[in-house]
Amino acid sequence: MEAGMSASGYGSPALAYVGDAFFELLVREKALSDGGRPSAQLNQMSRKYVTAVAQSALVNSLLPLLT
C-alpha cells in the first residue's frame, strides 16, 4: 500500500491478497517456532493451512461460533 493511502482505497481482491500474505506469515512464524525442521517440511506444514481449501475448512468450523 502506498504511504498515506487507506485500505478503503483498494478493492476486495487486493485486500484479500494482502490478508492471505499476512496469514501465511503468521503460519510460517508458527511453523518455525515449533522447532528446527528442513525447509521442505516447513513448507509442507504451512501448506496445510494457507491453501484456499484449508482456509475454507477453517472458516466453516468457525461460523457456528459466530452465530
C-alpha positions as CSV (number, residue, x, y, z in Angstrom):
1,M,0.0,0.0,0.0
2,E,1.2,3.5,-0.7
3,A,2.0,5.7,2.2
4,G,-1.0,7.7,3.3
5,M,-3.5,5.6,1.4
6,S,-6.2,3.9,3.5
7,A,-7.4,0.3,3.0
8,S,-10.7,1.7,1.6
9,G,-8.8,2.8,-1.5
10,Y,-8.2,-0.8,-2.5
11,G,-10.7,-3.3,-3.9
12,S,-11.7,-6.6,-2.3
13,P,-9.2,-8.7,-4.4
14,A,-6.3,-6.6,-3.4
15,L,-7.3,-6.7,0.3
16,A,-7.7,-10.4,0.1
17,Y,-4.3,-10.7,-1.4
18,V,-2.7,-8.8,1.4
19,G,-4.7,-10.7,4.0
20,D,-3.6,-14.0,2.6
21,A,0.1,-12.9,2.7
22,F,-0.3,-11.8,6.3
23,F,-2.0,-15.1,7.3
24,E,0.8,-17.0,5.5
25,L,3.4,-15.1,7.5
26,L,1.7,-16.0,10.8
27,V,1.6,-19.7,9.8
28,R,5.2,-19.7,8.8
29,E,6.2,-18.0,12.0
30,K,4.3,-20.7,14.0
31,A,6.0,-23.5,12.0
32,L,9.4,-22.0,12.7
33,S,8.6,-21.6,16.4
34,D,7.8,-25.3,16.7
35,G,11.4,-26.2,16.2
36,G,14.1,-26.5,13.5
37,R,13.0,-28.6,10.5
38,P,14.1,-28.8,6.9
39,S,12.6,-26.1,4.7
40,A,10.7,-28.7,2.7
41,Q,9.0,-29.9,5.8
42,L,8.2,-26.4,6.9
43,N,6.7,-25.7,3.5
44,Q,4.6,-28.8,3.7
45,M,3.3,-27.9,7.2
46,S,2.5,-24.3,6.1
47,R,0.5,-25.5,3.0
48,K,-1.9,-27.4,5.3
49,Y,-3.2,-24.0,6.5
50,V,-2.7,-21.5,3.7
51,T,-4.5,-23.1,0.8
52,A,-7.9,-22.0,-0.2
53,V,-9.3,-25.4,0.8
54,A,-7.8,-25.2,4.2
55,Q,-8.9,-21.7,4.8
56,S,-12.4,-22.6,3.7
57,A,-12.5,-25.5,6.2
58,L,-11.2,-23.2,8.9
59,V,-13.9,-20.6,8.3
60,N,-16.6,-23.3,8.1
61,S,-15.5,-24.6,11.5
62,L,-15.6,-21.0,13.0
63,L,-19.0,-20.0,11.6
64,P,-21.1,-21.9,14.2
65,L,-19.2,-20.0,16.9
66,L,-20.1,-16.6,15.4
67,T,-23.9,-17.1,15.1
